Amino acid sequence: MNLDGQDIEDLVHLAGDIGTVHQQVEQSPNVITEQERNDLDQFHQDAKQESQILAQEALTANESNIQESAEVSSTSFWSFLGSCGINLVLPFINGVMLGFGEILAHEIGFRYNWAGAKVSL
């Protein structure tokens, strides 16, 4: 069973409501029939068992989240270097390529006598 936090909260509230109803039935037993009482007792026992299972799953999920967070911190150094490489080195390479492209275009324009291509000393 795969549950998120909201599902677990809903089940906890449901189990609390069932417990309250169970206490009210014990205080005034003539409100419901014997079959309804048996069904309620069975449902209450099932809810207790389910809440224990969910508590165990939540504990296991918390342990796995702790292990995953340790893995994230060990790779964050490499992701930081990758981010620096992309944000600092790539713009530099882009600027160099644009500069060489402009020089090349100017030289080609000068060799073919295009208008506006002048050599200034």
C-alpha distances in whole Angstrom, upper triangle without the diagonal:
4,6,10,13,14,11,11,15,15,13,16,18,17,18,21,22,21,23,26,27,26,29,31,31,32,35,36,35,38,35,33,34,33,30,28,29,27,24,24,24,21,19,20,19,16,15,16,14,11,12,13,10,9,12,12,9,11,14,13,12,16,17,16,17,20,21,20,23,25,25,26,29,30,30,32,35,35,34,37,39,38,38,42,43,42,43,46,47,47,49,52,51,51,54,56,56,57,60,61,60,63,65,65,65,68,70,69,71,74,75,75,77,74,75,74,73,76,76,77,78
4,7,10,12,9,10,14,14,13,16,18,18,18,21,23,23,24,27,28,28,31,33,33,34,37,38,37,39,37,35,36,35,33,31,31,30,27,26,26,24,21,22,22,18,17,18,17,13,14,15,12,10,13,13,9,10,13,12,10,14,15,14,15,18,19,18,20,23,23,23,26,28,28,29,32,32,31,33,36,35,35,38,39,38,40,43,44,43,45,48,48,48,51,53,52,53,56,57,57,59,62,62,62,65,67,66,68,70,71,71,73,71,72,70,70,72,73,73,75
4,7,8,6,7,10,11,10,12,15,15,16,18,20,20,22,24,25,26,28,30,31,32,34,36,35,38,35,33,34,34,32,29,30,29,26,25,25,23,20,20,21,18,16,17,16,12,12,14,12,9,11,12,9,9,13,12,10,13,16,15,15,18,19,18,20,23,23,23,26,28,28,29,32,33,31,33,36,35,35,38,40,39,39,43,44,44,45,48,48,48,51,53,53,54,57,58,57,59,62,62,62,65,67,67,68,71,72,72,74,71,72,70,70,72,73,73,75
4,6,5,7,9,10,11,13,15,16,17,19,20,21,23,25,26,27,29,31,32,33,35,37,37,39,36,35,36,36,34,31,32,31,28,27,27,26,23,22,23,20,18,19,19,15,14,16,14,11,12,14,11,9,13,13,10,12,15,14,13,17,19,17,18,22,22,22,24,27,27,27,30,31,29,31,34,33,32,36,37,36,37,40,42,41,43,46,46,46,49,51,51,51,54,56,55,57,60,60,60,63,65,65,66,69,70,70,72,69,70,68,68,70,70,71,72
4,6,5,6,9,10,11,12,14,15,17,18,20,21,23,25,26,27,29,30,32,33,35,35,38,35,34,36,36,34,31,31,31,28,26,27,26,22,22,23,20,17,18,18,15,13,15,15,11,12,14,12,9,12,14,11,12,15,15,14,16,19,18,18,22,23,22,24,27,27,27,31,32,30,31,35,34,33,36,38,37,38,41,43,42,44,47,47,47,50,52,52,52,55,57,57,58,61,62,62,64,66,66,67,70,72,72,73,70,71,69,69,71,71,72,73
4,5,5,6,9,10,11,12,14,15,16,18,20,21,23,24,26,27,29,30,32,33,34,36,33,32,34,34,32,29,29,30,27,25,26,25,21,21,22,20,17,18,19,16,14,17,16,13,14,16,14,12,16,17,15,15,19,19,17,20,23,22,22,25,26,25,28,30,30,30,34,35,32,34,37,36,35,38,41,39,39,43,45,44,45,48,49,49,51,54,53,54,57,58,58,60,62,63,63,65,68,67,68,71,73,73,74,71,71,70,70,72,73,73,74
4,5,5,6,9,10,10,12,14,15,16,18,20,21,22,24,26,27,29,30,32,32,34,31,29,31,31,29,26,27,27,24,22,23,22,18,18,19,17,14,16,16,13,12,15,14,10,12,15,13,12,15,16,14,16,19,19,18,21,23,22,23,27,27,27,29,32,32,32,36,36,34,36,39,38,37,41,43,41,42,45,47,46,48,51,51,51,53,56,55,56,59,61,60,62,65,65,65,68,70,69,70,73,75,75,76,73,74,72,72,74,75,75,77
4,5,5,6,9,10,10,12,14,15,16,18,20,21,23,24,26,27,29,30,31,33,30,29,31,31,29,26,26,26,23,21,22,21,17,17,17,15,12,13,14,11,9,11,11,7,9,12,10,9,12,14,12,14,17,17,17,19,22,22,22,25,27,26,28,31,32,32,35,36,34,36,39,39,38,41,43,42,43,46,48,47,49,52,52,52,55,57,57,57,60,62,61,63,66,66,67,69,71,71,72,75,76,76,78,75,76,74,74,76,76,77,78
4,5,5,6,9,10,11,12,14,15,17,18,20,21,23,24,26,27,29,30,32,29,28,30,31,29,26,26,26,24,21,22,22,18,17,18,17,13,14,16,13,11,14,14,11,11,15,14,12,15,17,15,16,19,20,19,21,24,24,24,27,29,28,30,33,33,33,36,38,36,37,41,40,39,42,44,43,43,46,49,48,49,52,53,53,55,58,58,58,61,63,62,64,67,67,67,70,72,72,73,76,77,77,79,76,76,74,74,77,77,77,79
4,5,5,6,9,10,10,12,14,15,16,18,20,21,22,24,26,27,28,30,27,26,28,28,26,23,23,24,21,19,20,20,16,15,17,16,12,14,16,13,11,15,15,12,13,17,16,14,18,19,18,19,22,23,22,24,27,26,27,30,31,31,33,36,36,36,39,40,38,40,43,42,41,45,47,45,46,49,51,50,51,55,55,55,57,60,60,60,63,65,64,66,69,69,69,71,74,73,74,77,79,79,80,77,77,76,76,78,79,79,80
4,5,5,6,9,10,10,12,14,15,16,18,20,21,22,24,26,26,28,25,24,26,26,24,21,21,21,18,16,17,16,13,12,14,12,9,10,12,9,8,11,12,9,11,14,13,13,16,18,17,18,21,22,22,24,27,26,27,30,32,31,34,36,37,37,40,41,39,41,45,44,43,46,48,47,47,51,53,52,53,56,57,57,59,62,61,62,65,67,66,68,71,71,71,74,76,76,76,79,81,81,82,79,80,78,78,80,81,81,83
4,5,5,6,9,10,11,12,14,15,17,19,20,21,23,25,25,28,25,24,26,26,25,22,21,22,19,17,17,17,14,12,14,13,9,10,12,10,7,11,12,10,10,14,14,13,15,18,17,18,21,22,22,24,26,27,27,30,32,31,33,36,37,37,40,42,40,41,45,44,43,46,49,48,48,51,53,53,54,57,58,58,60,62,62,63,66,68,67,69,72,72,72,75,77,77,78,81,82,82,84,81,81,79,79,81,82,82,83
4,5,5,6,9,10,11,12,14,15,17,18,20,21,23,24,26,23,22,25,25,24,21,21,21,19,16,17,18,14,13,15,15,11,12,15,13,11,14,16,13,14,18,18,16,19,21,20,21,24,25,25,27,30,30,30,33,34,34,36,39,39,39,43,44,42,43,47,46,45,48,50,49,49,53,55,54,55,58,59,59,61,64,64,64,67,69,68,70,73,73,73,76,78,78,79,82,83,83,84,81,82,80,80,82,83,83,84
4,5,5,6,9,10,11,12,14,15,16,18,20,21,21,24,21,20,22,22,21,18,17,18,16,13,14,15,11,10,13,12,9,11,13,11,10,14,15,13,15,18,18,17,20,22,22,23,26,27,26,29,31,31,32,35,36,36,38,41,41,41,45,46,44,46,49,48,47,50,52,51,52,55,57,56,57,61,61,61,63,66,66,66,69,71,70,72,75,75,75,78,80,80,80,83,85,85,86,83,83,82,82,84,85,85,87
4,5,5,6,9,10,10,12,14,15,16,19,20,20,23,21,19,21,21,20,17,16,17,15,12,12,13,10,8,10,10,6,7,10,9,8,11,13,12,13,16,17,16,19,21,21,22,25,26,26,28,31,31,32,34,36,36,38,41,41,42,45,46,45,46,50,49,48,51,53,52,53,56,58,58,59,62,63,62,65,67,67,68,71,72,72,74,76,77,77,79,82,81,82,85,87,87,88,85,86,84,84,86,87,87,88
4,5,5,6,9,10,11,12,14,15,17,19,19,22,20,19,22,22,22,18,17,18,17,13,14,15,12,10,12,13,9,10,13,13,11,14,16,15,15,18,19,18,20,23,23,23,26,28,28,29,32,33,33,36,37,37,39,42,43,42,46,47,46,47,51,50,49,52,54,54,54,57,59,59,60,63,64,63,66,68,68,69,72,73,73,75,77,78,78,80,83,83,83,86,88,88,89,86,87,85,85,87,87,88,89
4,5,5,6,9,10,11,12,14,15,17,18,20,17,17,19,20,20,16,15,17,15,12,13,15,12,10,13,14,11,12,15,15,13,16,18,17,18,21,22,21,23,26,26,26,29,31,30,32,35,35,36,39,40,40,42,45,45,45,49,50,48,49,53,52,51,54,57,55,55,59,61,60,61,65,65,65,67,70,70,70,73,75,74,76,79,79,79,82,84,84,85,87,89,89,90,87,87,86,86,88,89,89,90
4,5,5,6,9,10,10,12,14,15,15,18,16,14,17,17,16,13,12,13,12,8,9,11,8,6,10,11,8,10,13,13,12,15,17,17,18,21,22,21,24,26,26,27,30,31,31,33,36,36,37,40,41,41,43,46,46,46,50,51,49,51,55,54,53,56,58,57,57,61,63,62,63,66,67,67,69,72,72,72,75,77,76,78,81,81,81,84,86,86,86,89,91,91,92,89,89,88,88,90,91,91,93
4,5,5,6,9,10,11,13,14,15,18,16,16,18,18,18,15,13,14,13,10,10,12,10,7,10,12,9,9,13,14,12,15,17,17,17,20,22,21,23,26,26,27,29,31,31,33,36,36,37,39,41,42,43,46,47,47,50,52,50,52,55,55,54,57,59,58,58,61,64,63,65,68,68,68,71,73,73,73,76,78,78,79,82,83,83,85,87,87,88,91,93,93,94,91,91,90,90,92,92,92,94
4,5,5,6,9,10,11,13,14,16,14,15,18,18,19,15,14,16,15,11,12,15,13,10,14,15,13,13,17,17,16,18,21,20,20,24,25,24,26,29,29,29,32,34,34,35,38,39,39,42,44,44,45,48,49,49,52,54,52,53,57,56,55,58,61,60,60,63,65,65,66,69,70,69,72,74,74,75,78,79,79,80,83,84,84,86,89,89,89,92,94,94,95,92,92,90,90,93,93,93,95
4,5,5,6,9,10,11,11,14,11,11,14,15,15,12,10,13,12,9,10,13,11,10,13,15,13,14,18,18,17,20,22,22,22,25,27,26,28,31,31,32,34,36,36,38,40,41,41,44,46,46,48,50,51,51,55,56,54,56,59,58,57,60,63,62,62,65,67,67,68,71,72,71,73,76,76,76,79,81,80,82,85,85,85,88,90,90,91,94,95,95,96,93,93,92,92,94,95,95,97
4,5,5,6,9,10,10,13,12,11,13,13,14,11,9,11,11,7,7,11,10,8,11,13,12,12,16,17,16,18,21,21,22,24,26,26,28,30,31,32,34,36,36,38,40,41,42,44,46,46,48,50,52,52,55,56,55,56,60,59,59,62,64,63,63,66,68,68,69,72,73,73,75,78,77,78,81,83,82,84,87,87,87,90,92,92,92,95,97,97,98,95,95,94,94,96,97,97,98
4,5,5,6,9,10,13,12,13,15,15,17,14,11,14,14,11,11,14,14,11,13,16,15,15,18,19,18,20,23,23,23,26,28,27,29,32,32,33,35,37,37,39,41,42,43,45,47,47,49,52,53,53,56,58,56,57,61,61,60,63,65,64,64,67,69,69,70,73,74,74,76,79,79,79,82,84,84,85,88,89,89,91,93,93,94,97,98,98,100,97,97,95,95,98,98,98,99
4,5,5,6,8,11,9,11,14,15,16,13,11,14,15,12,12,16,15,13,16,19,17,18,21,22,21,23,26,26,26,29,31,30,32,35,35,35,38,40,40,41,44,45,45,48,50,50,51,54,55,55,58,60,58,59,63,63,62,65,67,66,66,69,71,71,72,75,76,75,78,80,80,81,84,85,85,86,89,90,90,92,95,94,95,98,100,99,101,98,98,96,96,98,99,99,101
4,5,5,5,8,7,7,10,11,13,10,8,11,12,9,10,14,14,12,15,17,17,17,21,22,21,24,26,26,27,30,31,31,33,35,36,37,39,41,41,43,45,46,47,49,51,51,53,56,57,57,60,61,60,61,65,64,63,66,69,67,68,71,73,73,74,77,78,77,80,82,82,82,85,87,86,88,91,91,91,94,96,96,97,100,101,101,102,99,99,98,98,100,101,101,103
4,6,5,9,10,10,12,12,14,12,9,12,14,11,10,14,15,13,15,18,18,17,21,22,22,23,26,27,27,30,31,32,33,36,36,37,39,41,42,43,46,47,47,50,52,52,53,56,57,57,61,62,61,62,66,65,64,67,70,69,69,72,74,74,75,78,79,79,81,84,84,84,87,89,88,90,93,93,93,96,98,98,99,102,103,103,104,101,102,100,100,102,103,103,104
4,6,9,10,12,14,14,17,15,12,15,17,14,14,18,18,16,18,21,21,20,24,25,24,26,29,29,29,32,34,34,35,38,39,39,41,44,44,45,48,49,49,51,54,54,55,58,59,59,62,64,62,64,67,67,66,69,71,70,70,73,76,75,76,79,80,80,82,85,85,85,88,90,90,91,94,95,95,97,99,99,100,103,104,104,106,103,103,101,101,103,104,104,105
4,6,6,9,11,13,15,13,11,15,16,14,15,18,19,17,20,23,22,22,26,27,26,28,31,31,32,34,36,36,38,40,41,41,44,46,46,47,50,51,51,54,56,56,58,60,61,61,65,66,64,66,69,69,68,71,73,72,72,75,77,77,78,81,82,82,84,87,87,87,90,92,91,92,96,96,96,98,101,100,101,104,106,105,107,104,104,102,102,105,105,105,107
4,6,7,8,9,12,11,8,12,14,12,13,16,17,16,18,21,21,22,24,26,26,28,30,31,31,34,36,36,38,40,41,41,44,46,46,48,50,51,52,54,56,56,58,60,62,62,65,66,65,66,70,69,68,71,74,73,73,76,78,78,79,82,83,82,85,87,87,87,90,92,91,93,96,96,96,99,101,101,102,105,106,106,107,104,104,103,103,105,106,106,108
4,6,7,9,12,11,10,13,15,14,15,18,19,19,21,23,24,25,27,28,29,31,33,34,34,37,38,39,41,43,43,44,47,48,49,51,53,54,55,57,59,59,61,63,64,64,68,69,67,69,72,72,71,74,76,75,75,78,80,80,81,84,85,84,87,89,89,89,92,94,93,95,98,98,98,101,103,102,103,106,108,107,109,106,106,104,105,107,108,108,110
4,7,10,12,10,10,13,14,13,15,18,18,17,20,22,22,23,26,27,27,30,32,32,33,36,37,37,39,41,42,43,45,47,47,49,51,52,52,55,57,57,59,61,62,62,66,67,65,66,70,69,68,71,73,72,72,75,78,77,78,81,82,81,84,86,86,86,89,91,90,92,95,95,95,97,100,99,100,103,104,104,105,102,102,101,101,104,105,105,107
4,7,8,6,7,10,11,10,12,15,15,15,18,20,20,22,24,25,25,28,30,30,31,34,35,35,37,39,40,41,44,45,45,47,50,50,51,54,55,55,57,60,61,61,64,65,63,65,69,68,67,70,72,71,71,74,76,76,77,80,81,80,82,85,85,85,88,90,89,90,93,94,93,96,98,98,98,102,103,103,104,101,101,100,100,103,103,104,106
4,5,5,6,9,10,11,12,14,15,16,18,20,21,23,24,25,27,29,30,31,33,35,36,37,39,41,41,43,45,46,47,49,51,51,53,55,56,57,59,61,62,62,66,67,65,67,70,69,69,72,74,72,73,76,78,77,79,82,82,82,84,87,86,87,90,91,90,92,95,95,95,98,100,99,100,103,105,104,106,103,103,102,102,104,105,106,108
4,5,5,6,9,10,10,12,14,15,17,18,20,21,23,24,26,27,29,30,31,33,35,36,38,39,40,42,44,45,46,48,50,51,52,54,56,56,58,60,61,62,65,66,65,67,70,69,68,72,74,72,73,76,78,77,79,82,82,82,85,87,86,87,90,92,91,93,96,96,95,98,100,100,101,104,105,105,106,103,104,103,103,105,106,106,108
4,5,5,6,9,10,11,12,14,15,16,18,20,21,22,24,26,27,28,30,32,33,34,36,37,38,40,42,43,44,46,48,49,50,53,54,54,57,59,59,60,64,64,62,65,68,67,66,70,71,70,71,74,76,75,77,80,80,79,82,85,84,84,88,89,88,90,93,93,93,96,98,97,98,101,102,102,103,101,101,100,100,103,103,104,106
4,5,5,6,9,10,10,12,14,15,16,18,20,21,22,24,25,26,28,30,31,32,34,36,36,38,40,41,42,44,46,46,48,50,52,52,54,56,57,57,61,62,60,62,65,64,64,67,69,68,68,72,73,72,74,77,77,77,80,82,81,82,85,86,85,87,90,90,90,93,95,95,95,99,100,99,101,98,98,97,97,100,101,101,103
4,5,5,6,9,10,10,12,14,15,16,18,20,21,23,24,25,27,29,30,31,33,35,35,37,39,40,41,43,45,46,47,50,51,51,54,56,57,57,61,62,60,62,65,64,64,67,69,68,68,72,73,73,74,77,78,77,80,82,82,83,86,87,86,88,91,91,91,94,96,96,96,100,101,100,102,99,100,98,98,101,101,102,104
4,5,5,6,9,10,11,12,14,15,17,18,20,21,23,24,26,27,29,30,32,33,34,36,38,39,40,42,44,45,46,49,50,51,53,55,56,56,60,61,59,61,64,64,63,67,68,67,68,71,73,72,74,77,77,77,80,82,81,82,85,86,86,88,91,91,91,93,96,95,96,99,100,100,102,99,99,98,98,101,101,102,103
4,5,5,6,8,10,10,12,14,15,16,18,20,21,22,24,26,27,28,30,31,32,34,36,37,38,40,42,42,44,46,48,48,50,52,53,54,57,58,56,59,62,61,60,64,65,64,65,68,70,69,71,74,74,74,76,79,78,79,82,83,82,84,87,87,87,90,92,92,93,96,97,96,98,95,96,95,95,97,98,99,100
4,5,5,6,9,10,10,12,14,15,16,18,20,20,22,24,25,26,28,30,31,32,34,36,36,38,40,41,42,45,46,47,49,51,52,52,56,57,55,57,60,59,59,62,64,63,63,67,68,68,69,72,73,72,75,77,77,78,81,82,81,83,86,86,86,89,91,91,92,95,96,96,97,94,95,93,94,96,97,97,99
4,5,5,6,9,10,11,13,14,15,17,19,20,21,23,24,26,27,29,30,32,33,35,36,38,40,41,42,44,46,46,48,50,51,52,56,56,55,57,60,60,59,62,64,63,64,67,69,68,70,73,73,73,76,78,78,79,82,83,82,84,87,87,87,90,92,92,93,96,97,97,99,96,96,95,95,97,98,98,100
4,5,5,6,9,10,11,12,14,16,17,18,20,21,23,24,26,27,28,30,32,33,34,36,38,39,40,43,44,45,47,49,50,50,54,55,53,56,59,58,58,61,63,62,63,66,67,67,68,71,72,71,74,76,76,77,80,81,80,83,85,85,85,88,90,90,91,94,95,95,97,94,95,93,93,95,96,97,98
4,5,5,6,9,10,10,12,14,15,16,18,20,21,22,24,25,26,28,30,31,32,34,36,36,38,40,42,42,44,47,47,48,51,52,51,53,56,55,55,58,60,59,59,63,64,64,65,68,69,68,71,73,73,74,77,78,77,79,82,82,82,85,87,87,88,91,92,92,93,91,91,90,90,92,93,93,95
4,5,5,6,9,10,10,12,14,15,16,19,20,21,23,24,25,27,29,30,31,33,35,36,37,39,41,41,43,46,47,47,51,52,50,52,55,55,54,57,59,58,59,62,64,64,65,68,69,68,71,73,73,74,77,78,78,80,82,83,83,85,87,87,88,91,92,92,94,91,92,90,90,92,93,93,95
4,5,5,6,9,10,11,13,14,15,17,19,20,21,23,24,26,28,29,30,32,34,35,36,38,40,41,43,45,46,47,50,51,50,52,55,54,54,57,59,58,59,62,64,64,65,68,69,68,71,73,73,74,77,78,78,80,83,83,83,86,88,87,89,92,93,93,94,92,92,91,91,93,93,94,95
4,5,5,6,9,10,11,12,14,15,16,18,20,21,22,24,26,27,28,30,32,33,34,37,38,39,41,43,44,44,48,49,47,50,53,52,52,55,57,56,57,60,61,61,63,65,66,66,69,71,70,71,74,75,75,77,80,80,80,83,85,84,85,88,89,89,91,89,89,88,88,90,90,91,92
4,5,5,6,9,10,10,12,14,15,16,18,20,20,22,24,25,26,28,30,31,32,35,36,37,39,41,42,42,46,47,45,47,50,50,49,53,54,54,54,57,59,59,60,63,64,64,66,68,68,69,72,73,73,75,78,78,78,81,83,82,84,86,88,88,89,87,87,86,85,88,88,89,90
4,5,5,6,9,10,11,12,14,15,17,19,20,21,23,25,26,27,29,30,32,34,35,36,38,40,41,42,45,46,45,47,50,50,50,53,54,54,55,58,59,59,61,64,64,64,67,69,69,70,73,74,74,76,78,79,79,82,84,83,85,87,89,89,90,88,88,87,87,89,89,89,91
4,5,5,6,9,10,11,12,14,16,17,18,20,22,23,24,26,28,29,30,32,34,35,37,39,40,41,44,45,44,46,49,49,49,52,53,53,54,57,58,58,60,63,63,63,66,68,68,69,72,73,73,75,77,77,78,81,82,82,84,86,87,88,89,87,88,86,86,88,88,89,90
4,5,5,6,9,10,10,12,14,15,16,18,20,21,22,24,26,27,28,31,32,32,35,37,37,38,42,43,41,44,47,46,46,49,51,50,51,54,55,55,57,60,60,60,63,65,65,66,69,70,69,72,74,74,75,77,79,79,80,83,84,84,86,83,84,83,82,85,85,85,87
4,5,5,6,9,10,10,12,14,15,16,18,20,21,22,24,25,27,29,30,31,33,35,36,37,40,41,40,42,45,45,44,48,49,49,49,52,54,54,56,58,59,59,62,64,64,65,68,69,69,71,73,73,74,77,78,78,80,82,84,84,85,83,83,82,82,84,84,84,85
4,5,5,6,9,10,11,12,14,15,17,19,20,21,23,24,26,28,29,30,32,34,35,36,40,41,40,42,45,45,45,48,49,49,50,53,54,54,56,59,59,60,62,64,64,65,68,69,69,71,74,74,75,77,79,79,80,83,84,85,86,84,85,83,82,84,85,85,86
4,5,5,6,9,10,11,12,14,16,17,18,20,21,23,24,26,27,29,31,32,34,35,38,39,38,40,43,42,43,46,47,47,48,51,52,52,54,57,57,57,60,62,62,63,66,67,67,69,72,72,72,75,77,76,78,81,82,82,84,81,82,81,80,82,82,83,84
4,5,5,6,9,10,10,12,14,15,16,18,20,21,22,24,26,27,29,31,32,32,36,37,35,38,41,40,40,43,45,44,45,48,50,49,51,54,54,55,57,59,59,60,63,64,64,66,69,69,69,72,74,74,75,78,79,79,81,79,79,78,77,79,80,80,81
4,5,5,6,9,10,11,12,14,15,17,19,20,21,23,25,26,27,30,31,32,35,36,35,37,40,40,40,43,45,44,45,48,49,50,51,54,55,55,57,59,60,61,63,65,65,67,69,69,70,73,75,75,76,79,80,80,82,79,80,78,78,80,80,80,81
4,5,5,6,9,10,11,13,14,16,17,19,20,22,23,25,26,28,30,31,34,35,34,36,39,39,39,42,44,44,45,47,49,49,51,53,54,54,57,59,59,60,63,64,64,66,69,69,70,72,74,74,76,78,79,80,81,79,80,78,78,80,80,80,81
4,5,5,6,9,10,11,12,14,15,16,18,20,21,22,25,26,27,28,32,33,32,34,37,36,37,40,41,41,42,45,46,46,48,51,51,51,54,56,56,57,60,61,61,63,66,66,66,69,71,71,72,75,76,76,78,76,77,75,74,76,76,77,78
4,5,5,6,9,10,10,12,14,15,16,19,20,21,23,25,26,27,30,31,30,32,35,35,35,38,40,39,40,43,44,45,46,49,49,50,52,54,54,56,58,60,60,62,64,64,65,68,69,70,71,74,75,75,77,74,75,74,73,75,75,75,76
4,5,5,6,9,10,11,13,14,16,17,19,20,22,24,25,26,29,31,30,32,35,35,35,38,40,40,40,43,44,45,47,49,50,50,53,55,55,56,59,60,60,62,65,65,66,69,70,70,72,74,76,76,78,76,76,75,74,76,75,76,77
4,5,5,6,9,10,11,12,14,16,17,19,21,22,23,25,28,29,28,30,33,33,34,36,38,38,39,42,43,43,46,48,48,49,52,53,53,55,57,58,59,61,63,63,64,67,68,68,70,73,74,74,76,74,75,73,72,74,74,74,75
4,5,5,6,9,10,10,12,14,15,16,19,20,21,22,26,27,26,28,31,30,31,34,35,35,36,39,40,40,42,45,45,46,48,50,50,52,54,55,56,58,60,60,61,64,65,65,67,70,71,71,73,71,72,70,69,71,71,71,72
4,5,5,6,9,10,11,13,15,15,17,19,20,21,24,26,25,27,30,30,30,33,34,34,35,38,39,40,42,44,45,45,48,50,50,51,54,55,55,57,60,60,61,64,65,66,67,69,71,71,73,71,71,70,69,71,70,71,71
4,5,5,6,9,10,11,13,15,16,17,19,20,23,25,24,26,29,29,30,32,34,34,36,38,39,40,42,44,45,45,48,50,50,52,54,55,55,58,60,60,61,64,65,66,67,70,71,72,73,71,72,70,69,71,71,71,71
4,5,5,6,9,10,11,13,15,16,17,19,22,22,22,24,27,27,27,30,32,32,33,36,37,37,40,42,42,43,46,47,47,49,51,52,53,55,57,57,58,61,62,63,64,67,68,68,70,68,69,68,66,68,68,68,69
4,5,5,6,9,10,11,13,15,16,16,20,21,20,22,25,25,25,28,30,30,31,33,35,35,37,39,40,41,43,45,45,47,49,50,51,53,55,55,56,59,60,61,62,65,66,67,68,66,67,65,64,66,66,66,67
4,5,5,7,9,10,11,13,15,16,19,20,20,21,24,25,25,27,29,30,31,33,34,35,37,39,40,41,43,45,46,47,49,51,51,53,55,56,57,59,61,61,63,65,66,67,69,67,68,66,65,66,66,66,67
4,5,5,7,9,10,11,13,15,17,19,19,21,23,23,24,27,28,29,30,32,33,34,37,38,39,40,43,44,44,46,48,49,50,52,54,55,56,58,60,60,62,64,65,66,68,66,67,65,64,66,65,65,66
4,5,5,6,9,10,11,12,16,16,16,18,21,21,21,24,26,26,27,30,31,31,34,36,36,37,40,41,41,43,45,46,47,49,51,51,53,55,57,57,59,61,62,63,65,63,64,62,61,62,62,62,63
4,5,5,6,9,10,11,14,15,15,16,19,20,20,22,24,25,26,28,29,30,32,34,35,36,38,40,40,42,44,45,46,48,50,51,52,54,56,56,58,60,61,62,64,62,63,61,60,61,61,61,61
4,5,5,7,9,10,12,14,15,16,18,19,20,22,24,25,26,28,29,30,33,34,35,36,39,40,41,42,44,45,46,49,50,51,52,55,56,57,58,60,61,63,64,62,63,61,60,62,61,61,61
4,5,5,7,9,11,12,12,15,17,17,18,21,22,23,24,26,27,28,31,32,32,34,36,38,38,40,42,43,44,46,48,48,50,52,53,54,56,58,59,60,62,60,61,59,58,59,59,59,60
4,5,5,6,9,10,10,12,14,15,15,18,19,20,21,23,25,25,28,29,30,31,34,35,36,37,40,41,41,44,45,46,47,50,51,52,53,55,57,58,59,57,58,56,55,57,56,56,57
4,5,5,8,10,10,11,13,15,15,17,19,20,21,23,24,25,28,29,30,31,33,35,36,38,39,41,42,44,45,46,48,50,51,52,54,56,57,58,60,58,59,57,55,57,56,56,56
4,6,7,8,10,11,13,14,15,17,18,20,21,23,23,25,27,29,29,31,33,34,35,37,39,40,41,43,45,45,47,49,50,51,53,55,56,57,59,57,59,56,55,56,55,55,56
4,5,5,6,9,10,11,12,14,15,17,18,20,21,22,24,26,26,28,30,31,32,34,36,37,38,40,42,42,44,46,47,48,50,52,53,54,56,54,55,53,52,53,52,53,53
4,5,5,6,9,10,10,12,14,15,16,18,19,20,23,24,25,26,28,30,31,32,34,36,37,39,40,41,43,45,46,47,49,51,52,53,55,53,54,52,50,52,51,51,51
4,5,5,6,9,10,11,12,14,15,16,17,19,21,22,23,25,27,28,29,31,33,34,35,37,39,40,41,43,44,46,47,49,50,52,53,52,53,50,49,50,49,49,49
4,5,5,6,9,10,10,12,14,15,15,17,20,21,21,23,25,26,27,29,31,32,33,35,37,37,39,41,42,43,45,47,48,49,51,49,51,49,47,48,47,48,48
4,5,5,6,9,10,11,12,14,15,16,18,20,20,22,24,25,26,28,30,31,32,34,36,36,38,40,41,42,44,46,47,48,50,48,49,47,46,47,46,47,47
4,5,5,6,9,10,10,12,13,15,17,18,19,21,23,24,25,27,29,30,31,33,35,36,37,39,41,42,43,45,46,48,49,47,48,46,45,46,45,45,45
4,5,5,6,9,10,10,11,13,15,16,17,19,21,22,23,25,26,28,29,31,32,33,35,37,38,39,41,43,44,45,47,45,46,44,43,44,43,43,43
4,5,5,6,9,10,10,11,14,15,15,17,19,20,21,23,25,26,27,29,31,32,33,35,36,37,39,41,42,43,45,43,45,43,41,42,42,42,43
4,5,5,6,8,10,10,12,14,15,16,18,20,21,22,24,26,27,28,30,31,33,35,36,37,39,41,42,43,45,43,43,41,40,41,41,41,42
4,5,5,6,7,9,11,12,14,15,17,18,20,21,23,24,25,27,29,30,31,33,35,36,37,39,41,42,43,42,42,40,39,40,39,39,39
4,6,5,5,7,10,10,11,13,15,16,17,19,21,22,23,25,26,27,29,31,32,33,35,37,38,39,41,39,40,38,37,38,37,37,38
4,6,6,5,8,10,10,11,14,15,16,17,20,21,21,24,25,26,27,30,31,32,33,35,37,38,39,38,39,37,35,37,36,37,37
4,6,6,7,9,11,11,13,15,16,17,19,21,22,23,25,26,27,29,31,32,33,35,37,38,39,37,38,36,34,36,35,35,36
4,6,6,7,9,10,11,13,15,16,17,19,21,22,23,25,26,28,30,31,32,34,36,37,38,36,37,35,33,34,33,33,34
4,6,5,6,9,10,11,12,14,16,17,18,20,21,23,24,26,27,29,30,32,33,35,36,35,36,34,32,33,32,32,33
4,5,5,6,9,10,11,12,14,15,16,18,20,21,22,24,26,27,28,30,32,33,34,33,34,32,30,31,31,31,32
4,5,5,6,9,10,10,12,14,15,16,18,20,21,22,24,26,27,29,30,32,33,31,31,29,28,29,29,29,30
4,5,5,6,9,10,11,13,14,15,17,18,20,21,23,24,26,27,29,31,32,30,31,29,27,28,27,27,28
4,5,5,6,9,10,11,12,14,15,16,18,20,21,22,24,26,27,29,30,29,30,28,26,27,26,27,28
4,6,5,6,9,10,10,12,14,15,16,18,20,21,22,24,26,27,28,27,28,26,24,26,25,26,27
4,5,5,6,9,10,11,12,14,15,17,18,20,21,23,24,26,27,25,26,23,22,23,23,23,24
4,5,5,6,9,10,11,12,14,15,17,18,20,21,23,25,26,25,26,23,21,22,21,22,23
4,5,5,6,9,10,10,12,14,15,16,18,20,21,23,24,23,24,22,20,22,21,22,24
4,6,5,6,9,10,10,12,14,15,16,18,20,21,22,20,22,20,18,20,19,20,22
4,5,5,6,9,10,11,12,14,15,17,19,20,21,20,21,18,16,17,17,17,19
4,5,5,6,9,10,11,12,14,15,17,18,20,19,21,19,16,17,16,18,19
4,5,5,6,9,10,11,12,14,15,17,18,17,18,17,15,17,17,18,20
4,5,5,6,9,10,10,12,14,16,16,15,16,14,12,14,14,15,17
4,6,5,6,9,10,11,12,14,15,15,16,14,11,12,12,13,15
4,5,5,6,9,10,11,12,14,14,16,15,12,14,13,16,18
4,6,5,6,9,10,11,12,11,13,12,9,12,13,15,18
4,5,5,6,9,10,10,9,11,9,6,8,9,12,14
4,5,5,6,9,10,10,13,12,8,9,9,12,14
4,5,5,6,9,9,12,12,9,11,12,15,18
4,6,5,6,5,8,8,6,9,10,14,17
4,6,5,6,9,9,5,7,8,11,14
4,6,8,11,12,9,10,11,14,17
4,6,9,11,9,11,13,17,19
4,6,9,7,9,11,14,17
4,6,6,9,12,15,18
4,6,8,12,14,18
4,6,10,11,15
4,7,10,13
4,6,10
4,7
4
